[in-house]
Amino acid sequence: MKKMKLTERQKNIILMLLEDTSQAITTSKIADRLNLSSRTVKRDITMVEKWFSINDFKLIKKPGVGLIVDEDDNMRNLISDLLKMENIEKSYHKNDRIKFILSRLLMADQPIKYYFFTNYLKISDKTLTQDLGDVEKWLSDLNIKIVKKHGEGVYILGNKNSLRKAQINLIHESLDDTKRLDLIRDISLESSVELIEENDVYSMINRKTLDKVKRVLSGVFKSLNLKISDNSYIGLLVHISLTIERLLLEENIEVKKEYINNMSNSKEYMFSRIIVDDLEREFCISIPEEEISYIAMHIKGANIIGSDGSQKDADDIIEISRLTKKLLGDMSIIFSVDLVSDKRLEKDLKNHLGPALTRLRLGMKIRNPILDEIKGSYMEIFQAVNRIFSDKVYDFTKLDRSINIPEDEIGYITIHFAAAIERYIGLNGVIRVITACPTGVGTSRLVATKLESKFSNIQVVDNMSIMNISSEVLASMDVDLIIATVDINEYMEDGMLHGKDSIVINTLPSDQDYKKIEDKIKQILRKKIYNGSHERLENRLSYGHSKVGADKFVFSDAGIDKDLTGVSLDTGINKSIYRVSIDYYRLAESITYSTISGGNELIGACTNLISRDKSERDRIYTALKDRCDINMPYFEDLGLYLMHCKIKGVKSRLGFMNVVEEFESLSGYNGKRIQKKIKSVVVLILEERDLYAKDLFASISSRLVEDDEFLEAISCLDRSKIQYIVDQEIEKQVEKLADNSINKNRR
């Protein structure tokens, strides 16, 4: 073979030409396939033609037709083998150049000459200047400055924390799915060795260091019987490897003593200590407290779970549970899909939100390498999650409102909801179809039979002749898709299809036809779910919580009623359970809290707690007073007043009050003064026809008698604990309702 340097791009063009043995390939097709401009392809083809010529291979170029390799299979294989031995001149795209420049600057301990970059990257001074501008923008987000001095070169300035973050961020940005898998697999494999040695970004990490750290982490996780998510594992591996590299160069990081003291008592610190002990033995170095605390911070933000699947960091279980239920409820309403009863989604969200909240509190960034793909495929879900999560996370957790929620975190949460909605589409989605052929007799009926046997989510509502399809017919039929054996658009005037989707398949559908139908079904079902989601999202956010008096929040009735408009689930059991679940969920959302002290009139205080306007107040006061006239709802051994009544036309609701002083002198009923030992007051208002709320209130009343922790939570008005217990009782009621429905359906 005669020597001639090819670029990586030119090699890819030749490989593409070798793939297709039957027909010529056009310049535009090559450009589209390789994501290049036609002008670039034409320039490279000149070099490709020269390479074929000097190596005595036949490449035919047909004007207006394209290029084709005029060789048999044996010669094609020989060309492919020769390319593997060819001296390929590496070419860089813009993003590759930016990453290369960043990796060199982050590793350099002295200025780098402009000539080094222009010569290595094969670019002009003008292109380098433009690239350095992009590098400067990238570094500015981390408070790192780029310095360009004539005659000296270019270098960067920043503190060690910022430089470390820059290295980690750059590596994460460079990890695609294949490289992530290579890092997760045994690092001693040849593929992984090549990954580290060939990629300029990964040269920031010494391969032997990476290998040793991986061995330590694997040993620790195995000995403690722990598991860790792939992303968290990669983040921890890269972080510790860079830490070791820096310590070997005798560079330390500065961490505030206050932070070290706080972390030193945590279980994450103890876990870090175990890892560090093994690292010190492996590398024969001493790792200072500052570094252990920094590793502990990364572990705290990692999704580390035990072999039993339980979350190890359960300190925030109550707020995570409440936030999860809020997200499930809101997203169910926005997309008209029952996500509330999706236990798999609930579990996945809870497991994800714990580490996510920790990362947000600690200011730790997580890279989402598929964020663009998530936005491209599930933009509606991403937008809803972004608005709902960013709006509610501060209300349901202790997260400081000054902390911004990055899109990378939103992207990961979106994945969970997208997967659940796709599952719902697969299990519950049904589309109504018309099959059509020229006559509407034999062919369309045959197609209909095959489709119904192949797809469980297709309901064929009619078989028709194309000539009988009209705008009037389509307008009167609830049809999602027309499947025809000829192109129906050729027989229809504009607007006649009334926006109905249509596809053309063969009389005897092929696998390609079935794939086309499957993709169209998913597209239509997604469109149904997404249609109106933006309006429902705005409605959901518009009413939110409105403040009523001091320390009291309730939902707007108008907002709730309006929000249910457009909710369309399957009829029957699922819809019934869904609606009841949402009613329970909203009841829990509207719980009110207050504190009372001596001198307050008890019935009046309960009425103020639970009522929403003056007309309600008068009715609730009268109903509570009438109930107390019958029997004083006081439990002396519990120090509890259980104020409850039924009222027609007033929505069921729930409230809790604690008493500032244990002994209170309160106005009772019938104008009499009573003196009781009071710690807590629970108010239950039941709408007369609300049987489900009646069952829930009965369950809560029983819990009051049986659970001292519940009473203690009310007496100190621990809202998170109260909400958590109410949520538990709601879950029991929903599960009971589902079990009863399933048993009834079986009978």
Secondary structure, 3 states (H helix, E strand, C coil): CCCCCEEHHHHHHHHHHHHCCCCCECHHHHHHHHCCCHHHHHHHHHHHHHHHHHCCCCEEEECCCEEEECCCHHHHHHHHHHHHHCCEECCCCHHHHHHHHHHHHHHCCCCECHHHHHHHHCCCHHHHHHHHHHHHHHHHCCCCEEEEECCCEEEEECCHHHHHHHHHHHHHHHCCHHHHHHHHCCCCCHHHHHHHHHCCCHHHCCHHHHHHHHHHHHHHHHHCCEEECHHHHHHHHHHHHHHHHHHHCCCCCCCCHHHHHHHHCCHHHHHHHHHHHHHHHHHCCCCCHHHHHHHHHHHHCCCEEECCCCECCCCCHHHHHHHHHHHHHHHHHHHCCCCCCCHHHHHHHHHHHHHHHHHHHHCCCCCCCCHHHHHHHHHHHHHHHHHHHHHHHHHHCCCCCCCCCCHHHHHHHHHHHHHHHHHHHHHHCCEEEEEEECCCCHHHHHHHHHHHHHCCCEEEEEEEEHHHCCHHHHHHCCCCEEEECCCHHHHCCCCCCCCCEEEECCCCCCHHHHHHHHHHHHHHHHHHHHCCHHHHHHHHHHHCCEECCCCCEECCHHHHHHHHCCCCCCCCHHHHHHHHHHHHHHHHHCCEEEEECCCCEHHHHHHHHHCCCHHHHHHHHHHHHHHHHHCCCEEHHHCEEEEEEEECCCCCEEEEEEECCCEEEEECCCCCEEEEECCEEEEEEEECCCHHHHHHHHHHHHHHHHCHHHHHHHHCCCHHHHHHHHHHHHHHHHHHHHHHHHHHHHC
